[in-house]
Amino acid sequence: MRRWIAIAALAACAAGCGGKSGGKQQVVFWQFWPTATVTPIVERFEKENPDLDVVVEQLTWQAGQEKIAAAVASGKVPDLVALGSTWFPAFAHQGALADWTDSSATLQDSLRLWPMASMDGRVYGLPWLGGTRALFYNKELFARAGIDSSKGPETWTELFAACQKVNALGGGVSGYGANAGERYVLFKKFMPYAWSNGGTILSDDMKRVTFDSPANVVALRFYLALAAAGRTDQQAAIDLAFKQGKIGCVLSGAWLLKQIPKDAPELRYGVCLVPRPDTGRHLSFAGGEILSTFAKSANPTGAWRLARFLTRADNALVIAREQKSVQPAAVMPADDAYFLSHPEERVFLDQLASAVPTPNHPEWGRMEAAIETAVEEALYKRLTPEKAVAQAAHEIQAALASPQASSSSPRPGAR
């Protein structure tokens, strides 16, 4: 690992750590999207900013976090980096990121998802792109089961009734696709129901565990009921079965909007907001990418200018339109022509407006794993919903009390 970090640090510096090129100031930008998607946006930026030359490096989600960590350890950092929202807390709590609180103040109303880029009331990046989960439903199966297929389920009652009726069709058809046996997925499929029911994980100041609550127990019981009215598998298998017309309802991401026309062009389906309890809200999971610079960046001004450009609605929409797995963090007008002509994508944009980011806590990974483990134990009937929620809360409390958590304030100079 030490050898790998040393090599990565040298590579980071070789890729450019700021400086001048042909009389222009370089801006080194690390990000994850295909070069063919990002290059036209960057070229427009360079035309509007002729004094800057952007050097783009495409990272991979498999090794990107380690490469960024190695760059921070070496002090040879890029000027601008796209951070996954669940990676952000580790770098923010290290004090590695530059404080953009003052410069971002005028953007508060034009971007959403600010909690993803903030910590202790300070801003350490700009929300760029967001991802959420919505409910996909099979219109043909709904019609066969005698359900109105012109709209998706609005409430838990409607969703459960629909799943039961579709499940009763038999012939290898399942009412609902529940997830298990896969890290970083089950949390995103269960917590939308918990949040919609008023459940929480931590207090707003992240000093107290609030997961062990009646609201979360009720949500878990509902999730178990959905699973019983369908099948339980990993996400890829559930998505495949939905595309094959074998599942009535599944909570999934916008990537299905890109896959279905290629893999199942004849599939008749709809997309709707996460169904709510009778007295709850349509809430879902929020993740995404944050544009940040580092305290040791060689060109922080150039990084800010590029980040501001990339988060503009027109530029973020380019990526959302081509990739169909994310939505702009920029607040879009209700009559935006693209989303009016792509109503399924509009559902995801609307869902993102009420989606809930994960807490920016340095021990978040342990907390997420605790919730997923407990929910899975309940799915396989090894724990009751009450005991599963209590077990997760106990493990979250242990993470909250860990030495790293107790020393999570930014180091001096981070702000």
N, C-alpha and C positions, 0 to 999 in steps of 0.2 A: 504493500500500500504506500509506503514512504517513497519507493522508487516511482510508482505511478503518479503520486502527487508532484514529485520533482519534475517528471516529464511533462505533466499537464501545465505546471507553472511556466516552464520554458516555452511550451506551445502557446500559452496565453500571451506571453510577451512577444513571441514571434508574430502572432496574429495582429499585433499592434496595440499599444497601451496608451494611445494618444500621441500627439506630436503633429508635425507638419508634413504635407505631401504636396509637392508642386506649388508651394506658396499658400496652400489651403490648410486649415485646421482639420485634423482627422477626428472623426467620431467612430469609435469602435463599438459595434452593436452585436450582442449575442442574443439569438432568438431561435425559435423552434420550427417556424413554418417553412415550407419549401421555398427555395430560392426564386423559383419562377413566380411565386405569389407575391413575395416581398419586394423583389427588385424593382418592379414598376413604381411602387409606392415610394421607395427610397430615391429613385431617379427624379420623381416629381419634387421631392423634398430638396434635392441638390439644385434643381433649377430655381426653386424659390429661395434657396440659401447658397448662393454661388461661392461663399467663403468657406464652405464646409465640404469635406469629402468623407462619405460614410463607408466604413469597412464592415461588411456584414458577415457573420459566421453563424452557420446553422448548427445548433446543438441537437442532441437526441434526448428524449425523455428518459431513456435507460441510463445514460451516463451524465446528463446535464448537471444534475445537482452536485455530483462529486467534482465535476470540472469547475463549477463556480466556486465551490468550497476551497478547492486547491488554489484558485486565483486569489481569493481573499486571504488565504494563509500566506501566500507569497508576496502579497502587496501589489501584484501585477494584474490589475483588474481591468475589464473593459469599461468603457465610458457609460454605456447603457446596457441593461440586461433585462430580459423578460423572465420574471420569476413566477413559477406556479404558485397559486395562492396558498397551498399547504406547505410550500418551502419558505415562504416569506417570513414566518415567525422566527425561524432559526437565525436568519441573517439580520433581521431587525433587532432581536434581543442581543446579538453579538456586538451591536453598535457598528456594524459594517456599512450600513446604508446612510446616505446623505439625507438630511432633513429638508423636505420640500413643503413644510407647513405654510410658510408665508407666500411662496411663489404660487402655490396651488389654490390659494384662498378664492380667487376669482373664478375658479373652475367648479366650485362645489355644486352649483345648480346644473351644470352641463354634463356631468358624469354621475353615474350611480356606482354602487358597490364600494364606496369609500371605506367601510369597515375592513375590507380585505387589505387595504393599503395603509392602515393606521394602527397605532399602538400608543396607549397612554395619552390619547388626545393629540398626538403628533402624526404627521403624514410623511411616509417614507417611500412614496411612489405614486404613480397615476394608474387607476384602473383602466385597462386597455380592452380586454375581451372577457366575456363572461360565458359560463356554461351552466346549464341547469337541467332539471328533469321534468318531463311532462308525461301525461298518460296517453299512450297509443291504444286505440281500440279497433277491432276488426268489424267493419260494417256488415260484411256478409254473414259472419257468425251471429252478430246481433240480430239481424233480420231472421235468420233461421230459428233463433231462440225466441222470437216474438217480441224483441226489444226495439224501440224506436232507434233506428240507426242514423238518423239525421243529426244527432248531437251526442256528445259524450256524457258520461255520468257527472252530475254536478255535486252530489253528496256521497258520503260513505254508504248510506243506505242504498242509494241507486247503484253504486259500484258493486257492493256485495251481492245485491239481487241479480245484477247482470252477470256477474261471474258464476254464480250458482246455476243460472239458467243455461249459460254457455257450457259449463262443465257437464251438465246433464245431457248434452247432446251425444256424448260418448264418441266412439270411433276414433280414439286418439286425440280428441280435442280437449283442451284444458281451459278453465275459466280465467285463471290468473297465472302470471309468471312471477314467482318469488325467487329471490336470490339467496344463495348460501355457498359456503366453501370457497370464498374468494375475498382476499383483502382489498380494501379501498373501494369496495362496491356496495356491500350490504348496508353500510352506514348511509349511503346516498339514496337507498331505496326505502329504508325504514324511517329515517328522521323526517322526511317531508310530512308523513302522517303525524309524527309526534309534534313537530312544530305547528302544524295546522290545528292541532288539538290544544295548543297553549303550552306544550312541554318545552323545557329548556335543558341545558347541560351545565352551564356555569352561571353565576350571577354576573351582572353587567361589568363589575370590576374584576371578574375572574378570580376572586378570592374565596368563593364558596361554591360547593357542589350542589346543584339543584336537580340533578337527574332523577333521583329517587322521589318521584312524584306520582300522584294518582293519574295525572294527564298522560304521562309516559306509559304507565301500566295499561291504561285503556287503549292507547295507540298500539302497544305491542299485542294486546289481545286481538285488535282489529287486523293487524298484519298477519297474525297466525291464522285467523279465520280466512283471509284472502288466500294464504298458502294452501289451506285445506280445500279450498274451492279451485284448485289448480295443480300446478307442479312446482317443484323447487329444483333449481339448477344454477349453474354459473351464467354470467351475463351473456357470453357469446352464444351459448346453447339456447337461452331464452329468446334472444333477439332472432336467432335463426328459425326457431319454431314459430315465432310471430310472423316472420316473412313467409314461412311455408303455410300460413293460414291455420295453424294448429293451436293458437292461443287467442283468447278473447281480449284480454287487457294486459298491458305491461307498462311499468314505469321505466322510461328509458331516455336516452339523450338524443340530441338533434342529429347525430350521425346517422340515425335510421332514415332521415329524410334524404340523405345522399345514397344510402345503400338500397333502399326499396326500389327506386326506379331502375336500378341496374340488376338487382337480384330477383325482384318479384314485381315486374311492371304491371301485372294484372291485379295485384292486391288492392282491394277496396278497404281503405282505412281512414281513420280520423285522428285528430290530436286535440286534446283539451287540457285545461289546467288540472293540477292535482286535486282530486275531489276532497271536499272539506267535510268535517262533521257538521251537524245541524247548526251549531253555534260557533263554528270555527272559521278559519280563513283558508284560502288556496295558497299555502306556502310550499316551498320546495328548497332543495339544496342549491347553493351558489358556490361555484368555483370559478377559476379563470386565471388570467395572466395580468401581472402588475409590472409596469415599467419603472425601474429604479436605477439610480446611480449610486456610486459608492463614495464614502468619505475620502477615499484615496484616488478617486478618478482624476485622470490627467486633463480632462476637458468637461467639467461639470456643466458649463454653460451650453456647450454644444449638445450634451446629453439632454438637457432640459428642452432645448428647442426641438430636437428630434422627437422626444417623448410627446411633447405638446402636439406636434404635427401628426404623429401616428394615432393619437387618441381622438382626433377629429372624426366626426361621424362619417364623413365621406370616405376617409381612409380606412377606418376600422371596418366599414361595411364591405370593402373589397375582400377582406379576408373572410368575413362571415358569409358573403355570397359565394365565394369559390369553395370554401371548405365545408360549409353547412354543419359544422359541429359546435360553433360558438356564435355569440351575438355581441354587437358592439356594447361596450360599457357606456358609450355616449348616449345621452337621452335623445331618442328619435321622435320626430313629430308623428302624431297619430295618423296623418294622411300621407306618410312616406310612400312613394310610389312602389318601391321594391316590395315592401312588406304587405301593401294592399294586394299586390299581384301574387304573393306567396303567403297565403293565410296560415299554413301550418307553421312556417317560420315565425309569423307574427305571434302565434300562441307562445312560442318559446321566449320571444322578446317580452311579451306581457308577463309571462311567468317569472322572468328574471327580475322584473320590477318588484316582486314580493318574495324573492328567494333569500335564503338565510346563509351567510358565509359561516364557516367554522371559526371558532375563537382563535385569535392570534396569540396562542400560548406556546412556549417552547416545548412543552411536553404534550402537545396536541396528538402526536402520533400514538403515544401510549393510550391516550383517552379514546381515540377513535377505535383502536384495537379492542379496548375493553368493551365498548358498546357492541361492536360486531360479534365478539365472542359470546357475550351474554344473549344477544338476539338469536344467534345460531343455537345455543344451548336450549333456548325455549322452542325453537323450530323443531328440534329433534326430541322434544319432551323430556329433556334431562333436567330442566328447571321450570318452575311455574313462572308466569309473567312477573309476578311480584318479586320472586327470588332473583330472577334474571336482572330486573331493573336495580334491585338492591345490590347485587354483585357488581354490576357495572359502576354504580355510584361509589362503592367501596374502592374499586381499583382506580377510578378517576381521582378520588381523594388521595390515594397513595401517590399518584403522579403529581398532584397539586402540591403535596408536601415534600416532594423530592428536592435535593440540594440544588439542582439546576433550576427548578421552578422558583425556589425562594431567592435566587440571585439573578432573576430575569430582567432586572431594570437595565436599560441601555448604559453602556460605559460612558464616562465623560468624553465629550467631543462628538458624540453621536448626533447631537441636535444642532 
